[in-house]
Amino acid sequence: MTAELPGELLGELSGALPEAGAWYPVHQLLTAAPGGPPAVCLLSRAELRATTATVSAAARSSRAAANLAASPAATLACWAGRLYYLTLELRATAGPRDGVHGYLFDVRDVRVDDIGIELRPLQYRMEAWLAKAERWDASTAILDELAAP
C-alpha cells in the first residue's frame, strides 16, 4: 500500500536549493540492519526530492548504505511546519558517485506528531561553503538519475 504525501511536505522536500544565510530544517533518515542499532543520517532539502508517493534521498553515509542493503526500509523524520514520520520502502538505488549514494523509496505510511506539544525543528544555517563541502552537485546528479525514466 502506498501513502500520499501532503502538499506542505512535498514543498519542503522538493523545494529550491538552500540560500546562504537562511535557516533550514534538518531531516533525519533512520535505517537499521536486522538486529542492529538504528543509524541516523542528517539530510538537507538539497539532498531530498519527493513526489506524492515517493521520496528520493542522496546520502554520503556508508552506514545507511550498508543498512539499506541489509534491510530495505527506513524512516524519514522531517519538518514542514510540524513533524512528520514517513515509513519508506527502498525501490531503487543509484551510485555511489563521489561518495554519494542515491535511494528511491516508496512511501508506505505518513504520520504526524500531533499530540499538542509545540515543537521546533532541528535546523542548520546555510553557509556558502556548505554546498561544496557536502557535495550537493553529486547529490543533484544522483537525484536526477533516480528521477530519469
Secondary structure, DSSP 4 states (H G I P E B T S, - for coil): ------HHHHHHHT-PPPPTT-EEEPEEEEE--TTS--EEEEE-GGGEEE-SSEEEEEE--HHHHHHHHH--EEEEEEESSSEEEEEEEEEEEEEEETTEEEEEEEEEEEEE--SS------EEE--TTHHHHTTHHHHHHHHHHHH--
